[in-house]
Each structure stands twice: as structure tokens, then as C-alpha cells.
Amino acid sequence: MNTLTDNEQILIVDDEHAIREMICLALDEQNYQCVQANSAHIAEDIIRKAPPDLILLDWMMPGISGVDFARRLRRDKDSQNIPIIMLTAKSEEEDLVRGLNSGVDDYLTKPFSTRELIARIHALLRRSSPRNSDCVLSQSGLSLDNISHRVKGGSQNIELGPIEYKLLRLFMENPERVYSREQMLNNVWGDNIYVEERTVDVHIRRLRKALEPTGHNKLIQTVRGSGYRFSSQQGSS
């Protein structure tokens, strides 16, 4: 597997020492820098001093849970765009939805292979990197700046998580095109990792909710039996 080359820093937040050490060993072999925290409190201090490139966050921890900590990180402007992968033994659909709704970008159920974990980290870091484009996309008063990663509805700033930003950029670069869930998974998540199609629906709901205050949620339309499209023309939603 090819790795990224600029020694991205990964913060592991898990109260189990053995799991942190196992992950760190795998990360070291792929030339990632590894930082460990056994609680959300310690992790918060680390993030404040030196924000990592990605966070691996355990769901079940003493004190504040991973879900609540993810929500806190997404509310803080200094950490709201850091990619987060949730690590958990919970595998039910309602747990998946709850985890994704907390603001995390990916979800990996324990026990997992380090090979799959590395693949997901690599894919998430790759798609979180800015594109070499100075294009500002604009439609119906909604604008997306590829350089600053700012999204505005009119003059109002719209805060998006990394996945929602990637989805919106994909849509705005290809208005009127209908994307199936599989196509969105391949374009946004990458075709070298496994993510369930229902994950797309969760992030579409989050994107619409973020766009709702400016009325631009109506631009993200459901095409029944096919997928989703970005359109200013009247359609189903």
C-alpha cells in the first residue's frame, strides 16, 4: 500500500493501552506519527497544543464518551475540520447512525484488522487534502471556495464537516448529474475501502441540515430509485 509522504500525525484516543499500542505499531510501519491519549480530557489538551491530521476515537471511554467528545470537537472552530474515525464494538444500525450524527467521518467496528484501518486512514486523509484548484463554485446564491474551504449561503457562512464538504463539492462541480450511492462512495470515500451505502444517506441528511438555515437544502434532491443530484430546478427532495 502506498502511504502519504509528509508524516501525518494521528491521535489515538482510547482508554485501552493494548489497543493504542497495536494501532501505533501499525501506524509506525506506514510512517505516520502516532500520539496517544487515554481520555478525552488528555486528547483535548493535545489537540489544543498541536492539532493532529486525523483522530482515531474510541466510543466507550470513562468520563466523556467518544460520541459526546466528537460533538464537542465539531463545535470548536479549531477542531471542527479534523477527520475523525470512530472505533467501537457497537455494530447495530442505530449505533452507526448515532456515531455518524455526532460528526465523525468514518466508523470501524471492533475487532478490526490493522490493514483495513490503515486503508481507511489513508483514504480519509487523501480526500481531506485540498485540491489544486482556485475555483470558486457558485449556484443559486450558494458558493464553495476550494482554496479557503469556506461555504456561504449568500453572506452567511455555512459550517460543514469534511465529508459533507466533499459531497457538496462533488455536487456543485457536476450540477444536474444524478449520482448513485455507489458512485458517491467511490468519489468521496474512495473505492479501496468498504463503507455501507446507508452511510451516504446519513451524510446527505447532515448536509441538508447544514444548508437548511439559508434554504439551500432544497438544492440537494433525491431521485427515487437512482440516488441524488444537485439542482436549482424543481424536483423531489
Helices and strands as residue ranges (DSSP letters): E 9-13, H 17-29, E 33-37, H 40-49, E 54-58, H 66-75, E 84-88, H 93-101, E 106-109, H 114-128, E 136-139, E 142-145, E 150-153, E 156-158, H 162-173, H 181-184, I 185-189, H 198-211, G 212-214, G 216-219, E 220-223, E 227-230
